[in-house]
Amino acid sequence: MHLSQLHYLPLPAPFFSILGLSFLVLALIQAGMLQYAYVRLGISARTALLLLLGSLLGSYLNLPLVELPGQEILSDRVVDYVGMRYLVPVVVDWPGTIIAVNVGGALIPTLISVYLLSKNRLWGRGLLATAVVAAVCHWLARPVPGLGIALPVFVPAVSTGLVALLLSRQYAAPLAYVGGSLGTLAGADLLNLGNLQGLGAPVASIGGAGTFDGIFVTAVLAVLIASIPRGLRGSQTNQLPASAGIPEAVHTVPVRLVEISHDMGAIPQSGSARRRG
């Protein structure tokens, strides 16, 4: 058997190439959608690309704040003896947990939200959207031992988009981002700080791990959902016939107005002619 006949791909080479190309196309489409979501917020394309890269790369960076002390907890240990199974209580030293802030999932979305609230002057409606989304996220968030706080993605995103549309159609996109980021951050992480101790996770990152998807993806999906009505309205406007639209400019023909008097002798003569006495 020749060496060229050996391959370690679980799929045929052509199919594997097509699969890899499909993943690349999907990644480019996803990056374009994320950049479009930032542009809908009134952010330039270059700044949107920098924020997108900063959020994705910053998701791997945690800034430690405080360390919760370890504690002793009572756990059950299963013991098999002569075909019988017994539960023996055992005291286990539970390690401490470091509370940290995730740069991509907490710090950057918070700064963007404050900027959007200040730019559009949406403090009241922004706080209302944040409170509603925080209540929904707190109801859906679940502490996961060994991980931290986990949160589903699509339900908070849909609820955030609907809340933003109800509060303001004109500013639905910034309200969706603010509610999706700050609401998820408050409802999933900040309101569950009391449940972090005892989960067994060495690092509990605010805005990281299980809630990074909830904050980052929820905010972006909420912006896309809130932008759907405006996109549909724009497509309907583009489909109107040309006769139904208002012309952009009305071309007028310059006309020289001459005041005609009842006295025919009062008609002004040309500038080149001399007036007779």
C-alpha positions in Angstrom: 0.0 0.0 0.0 1.4 3.3 -1.0 1.6 6.2 1.3 -0.5 8.3 -1.0 -3.4 5.9 -0.4 -3.4 6.6 3.3 -5.6 9.5 4.6 -7.0 10.2 8.0 -10.0 12.3 7.0 -13.3 10.8 8.2 -14.9 12.1 5.0 -13.8 12.0 1.3 -11.5 14.9 0.4 -13.9 16.7 -2.0 -16.8 16.6 0.5 -14.4 17.8 3.2 -13.4 20.7 1.1 -17.0 21.7 0.3 -17.8 21.4 4.0 -14.9 23.7 5.0 -15.8 26.2 2.3 -19.4 26.2 3.6 -18.2 26.9 7.2 -16.1 29.8 5.8 -19.1 31.3 3.9 -21.3 31.0 7.0 -18.6 32.7 9.1 -18.4 35.6 6.7 -22.2 35.9 6.6 -22.3 35.9 10.4 -19.5 38.5 10.6 -21.4 40.7 8.1 -24.6 40.4 10.1 -22.8 41.4 13.3 -21.2 44.4 11.5 -24.7 45.3 10.1 -26.1 45.2 13.6 -23.5 47.7 14.8 -24.1 50.0 11.8 -27.8 50.0 12.7 -26.9 51.5 16.0 -25.4 54.5 14.2 -21.8 53.4 14.5 -19.4 53.6 11.6 -18.4 50.4 9.7 -14.8 50.7 10.8 -15.7 51.3 14.5 -18.2 48.4 14.2 -15.5 46.1 13.0 -13.2 47.1 15.9 -15.9 46.6 18.4 -16.7 43.2 17.0 -13.1 42.1 17.2 -12.8 43.6 20.6 -15.9 41.7 21.9 -14.8 38.4 20.5 -11.2 38.6 21.6 -12.1 40.2 24.9 -14.3 37.2 25.8 -11.1 35.4 26.7 -9.9 38.2 29.0 -11.2 38.3 32.6 -10.4 41.0 35.1 -10.4 39.6 38.7 -12.3 41.7 41.3 -12.6 39.7 44.5 -12.1 36.1 45.7 -14.9 34.4 47.7 -13.5 32.2 50.5 -13.8 28.4 50.4 -16.2 26.5 52.6 -16.9 23.1 53.9 -20.1 21.4 52.6 -21.8 18.1 53.3 -21.9 15.8 50.3 -23.0 12.2 49.8 -20.6 9.5 48.8 -21.8 6.3 47.3 -20.3 3.1 48.8 -20.9 -0.4 47.4 -20.5 -3.2 49.8 -21.6 -6.8 49.3 -23.9 -5.9 46.5 -25.5 -3.1 48.6 -25.3 0.6 47.9 -25.0 3.0 50.7 -24.9 6.8 50.8 -22.3 8.0 53.3 -22.2 11.7 54.2 -18.8 13.3 53.7 -17.5 16.7 54.5 -15.8 18.2 51.4 -13.6 21.3 51.3 -15.2 23.5 48.6 -12.6 25.7 46.9 -13.0 29.5 46.8 -14.3 31.3 43.7 -12.7 34.3 42.0 -15.2 36.9 40.9 -14.0 38.5 37.6 -15.4 40.8 34.9 -15.2 39.7 31.3 -14.0 42.3 28.9 -15.9 41.2 25.8 -19.1 40.2 27.6 -19.5 42.9 30.2 -17.1 45.8 29.9 -17.4 46.6 26.2 -21.2 46.1 26.0 -21.7 48.4 29.1 -19.6 51.2 27.5 -21.5 50.9 24.2 -24.8 51.0 26.1 -23.9 54.1 28.0 -22.7 55.8 24.8 -26.0 54.9 23.1 -28.1 56.1 26.0 -26.2 59.4 26.2 -26.2 60.0 22.4 -29.9 59.3 21.9 -31.1 60.6 25.3 -32.9 57.4 26.1 -32.2 57.1 29.8 -35.8 56.6 30.9 -36.8 54.1 28.2 -33.4 52.5 28.3 -33.8 51.8 32.1 -37.3 50.5 31.5 -36.1 48.1 28.8 -33.2 47.0 31.0 -35.6 46.3 33.9 -38.0 44.2 31.8 -35.2 42.1 30.2 -33.4 41.7 33.5 -36.6 40.2 35.0 -36.9 37.7 32.1 -33.2 36.8 32.2 -33.3 36.3 36.0 -36.3 34.0 35.6 -34.5 31.9 32.9 -30.9 31.9 34.3 -29.8 28.7 36.0 -26.7 28.1 38.2 -24.6 25.3 36.8 -22.1 23.6 39.2 -18.6 23.8 37.9 -19.5 26.4 35.3 -21.4 29.4 36.8 -24.6 31.0 35.5 -26.0 29.6 32.2 -28.7 31.3 30.1 -30.5 30.4 26.9 -30.0 32.8 24.0 -33.1 33.1 21.8 -35.8 33.8 24.4 -34.1 36.9 25.9 -33.2 38.1 22.3 -36.8 37.9 21.1 -38.2 39.5 24.3 -35.7 42.3 24.1 -36.6 43.0 20.4 -40.3 43.1 21.2 -39.8 45.4 24.2 -37.7 47.8 22.2 -40.3 47.9 19.4 -43.0 48.6 21.9 -41.1 51.4 23.6 -40.0 53.2 20.4 -40.0 52.3 16.8 -37.6 55.1 15.9 -35.0 54.1 18.5 -35.7 50.4 18.5 -32.2 49.4 17.6 -30.3 51.2 20.4 -33.0 50.3 22.9 -32.6 46.6 21.9 -28.9 46.7 22.3 -29.1 48.4 25.7 -31.8 46.1 27.0 -30.1 43.0 25.6 -26.7 43.8 27.1 -27.5 45.6 30.4 -30.6 43.6 31.1 -28.9 40.2 30.6 -25.9 41.4 32.6 -28.1 42.5 35.5 -30.6 39.6 35.4 -28.3 36.7 34.8 -25.1 37.7 36.6 -25.5 40.6 39.1 -28.8 39.2 40.6 -27.2 35.8 41.0 -24.0 36.8 42.7 -25.3 35.1 45.9 -25.6 31.8 44.1 -22.0 31.8 42.8 -20.4 30.6 46.0 -20.7 26.9 46.3 -21.0 26.2 42.6 -17.4 24.8 42.5 -16.3 27.0 39.6 -12.8 28.4 40.2 -13.6 31.6 38.3 -17.1 33.2 38.1 -16.8 35.7 35.3 -19.5 38.4 35.0 -20.4 38.4 31.4 -18.3 35.4 30.6 -18.6 31.7 30.2 -22.3 30.8 30.0 -23.6 34.3 29.9 -21.3 35.7 27.2 -23.6 34.2 24.6 -26.6 35.6 26.5 -25.2 39.1 26.6 -23.4 39.5 23.3 -25.6 37.3 21.1 -28.8 38.5 22.7 -27.9 42.2 22.1 -26.9 41.6 18.5 -30.0 39.4 17.7 -32.2 41.9 19.4 -30.9 44.7 17.2 -31.5 42.6 14.1 -35.1 41.7 15.2 -35.8 45.4 16.0 -34.5 46.4 12.6 -36.9 44.1 10.7 -39.9 46.5 10.6 -37.8 49.4 9.4 -36.3 47.1 6.7 -39.7 46.0 5.6 -40.9 49.6 5.5 -37.9 50.6 3.4 -38.5 47.8 0.9 -42.1 48.8 0.5 -41.1 52.4 -0.1 -38.6 51.3 -2.8 -41.4 49.3 -4.6 -43.7 52.4 -5.1 -44.1 53.4 -8.7 -42.3 56.4 -10.0 -45.5 58.3 -10.7 -46.6 58.0 -7.1 -43.5 59.6 -5.7 -42.9 63.3 -5.2 -40.4 64.7 -7.7 -37.1 65.6 -6.0 -36.8 68.9 -7.8 -39.2 71.1 -9.9 -37.5 72.6 -12.9 -38.9 76.1 -13.5 -38.5 78.0 -16.7 -37.4 81.6 -16.1 -40.0 84.0 -17.3 -39.6 87.7 -17.7 -42.6 89.5 -16.2 -43.6 92.7 -18.0 -46.2 94.9 -16.3 -48.8 95.9 -18.9 -50.5 99.1 -18.3 -53.8 100.2 -19.7 -52.0 103.0 -21.4 -50.3 101.5 -24.4 -47.8 104.2 -24.5 -46.6 103.2 -21.1 -45.2 99.9 -22.4 -41.4 100.0 -21.8 -39.2 100.0 -24.8 -36.1 97.9 -25.3 -33.0 99.0 -23.6 -31.3 99.7 -26.9 -34.1 101.9 -28.2 -34.3 105.6 -27.4 -37.4 107.1 -25.9 -39.0 109.7 -28.1 -40.2 113.1 -26.7 
